Amino acid sequence: PITKRINFRAAWFIATFLEKTYTFFRIQSEPPLTRFMVAQLNTSHWYDPKASQEELGYHPKITMDEGFQRLRESLLPGRYPTIDEIKDSPSA
């Protein structure tokens, strides 16, 4: 569960500071927080499969509701997918 929050401006400032620090010290890895991450986490993302269904004939193997249910279950503490679940997943 989310127990703490930080406002956008503070997160943006921290991300900018980290990016500049990593650049200045020539640290090769990516900072733990970037402005891109802050922007993405601050934006709602909605995808409508209607165009792909109409133009490409794409039809998902599972519904959005089932996908979200699977995601919820996979994020439960101590829950890891079994080999069979991984093999049977549509992306496998």
Buried (B, 14 or more C-beta within 10 A) or exposed (E): EEEEEEEEEEBBBBBBEBBEEBEEEEEEEEBEBBBEBBEEEEEEEEEEEEEEEEEEEEEEEEEEEEEEEBEEEEEEEEEEEEEEEEEEEEEE
